[in-house]
């Protein structure tokens, strides 16, 4: 891997730098199952329990409110959109999204988060090379996660859900948040690398014409490859020169 061919490296956060996907998955499951159990009988609506399959099909990698909206559509449920200021107990798309956000913050504060060792090894290498780095995450919690992991000082900029909302940027699989991050780092997509573990993020990198889109296989390697990731790796440590290459696929 010749990193000197590029001018910036853009990391997704959850599942790439930190194993926070499991925290998100638990928070989504608790929120949606509580909602579904209270929804009531309706023959036109599927109120079967929310599962991990629902997460990967409708939520993974998307902005929070988009994930709520897409899951509800999959179950035949229509709710008012509401506003971003809706209280977590309000039964709106954005109220449910805010309810999930509260659940995530409780788990993060209670349990903390430790970055993947291989990801830290790559961050160390890129720091030594002087390459500017960014986090591009659909989550509004990205700064809190980076602080909890002790990595906030590793990235020149963070383009998260709040930034996307403020700037009017559509979320992944649209490429806009990645393009915005590359611009903030003073370069172009063609000279930037994207690292992603979600299909929606890989599609965003491909759609944006990024110079390299690396898939991080946390269980969806074939889908990442089909979406356009090349290479797909199981551990970011293998992208450090001199590392073992057995985890590159």
Residue, then its C-alpha position, 0 to 999 in steps of 0.5 A: x500500500x503506497x499511501x504517498x499517492x494520496x493527499x488525505x484519508x477519510x475514515x468511517x467511524x463505527x466498525x472502522x476505527x471503533x467497534x461501536x456498531x454493536x453499541x448502535x445495534x443494541x440501542x436500535x434494537x431496544x428502541x424499535x422493539x419497545x416501539x413495536x411492542x407498544x404499537x398495537x394490533x394492525x393487520x396492515x403492519x408487521x410488528x414482529x420483533x426487530x432483528x439484526x437483519x433489519x439493522x443491516x437491511x435498513x439502518x446500517x451506515x445511514x443517517x439516524x432519521x433515514x434509518x428510522x424512516x426506512x425501517x418503518x417503511x419496511x414494516x408498513x408503518x407511517x408516522x409524522x416526520x416531526x422535527x429534530x427538536x422532538x422529545x424522545x417520547x414523541x411518536x414521530x420519525x425524529x422523535x424515535x431517532x432522538x430516543x435511539x440517540x439517548x439510548x446510545x449515549x447511555x451505553x457509551x457513557x456506561x461502557x466506554x469504547x476501545x478502538x481496534x488495535x489494527x486501526x490505531x496502528x494505521x492511524x499511527x503510520x498515517x500520522x508519521x507520514x503527515x497525511x491529513x485525516x478525517x472522520x466521515x460518519x452518519x452518526x451525530x455521536x462521532x465526537x463523543x465516541x472519538x473522545x471516549x476512545x482517546x482519538x479526538x486529536x488524530x483527525x483534522x476534521x469530523x463530518x458527522x450527522x450534525x455537520x451534514x444537517x447544518x450544511x444540507x448534505x445528503x447522507x450515505x450512499x450519496x457521496x456528499x459528506x465524503x466530498x465535503x471532508x476532502x474539500x475541508x482537507x484541501x484536496x479532491x476525491x480523486x486524491x483521497x482514500x475512503x475506508x468503510x465497513x458499510x455497503x452504503x459508505x462504499x457506494x458513497x465512495x465509489x459514487x464520489x470518484x474517490x481514488x481508492x475505496x477500502x472495505x473493512x470486513x466486519x462480516x459483510x466482505x462479499x457485499x462490500x466487494x460487490x458494492x465496489x470496494x477494492x481491496x477488502x481487508x479484515x484488519x487495518x493493520x495490514x495496510x501498514x507497510x511491512x505488516x502481514x498481508x493474509x487479511x487482505x482479500 
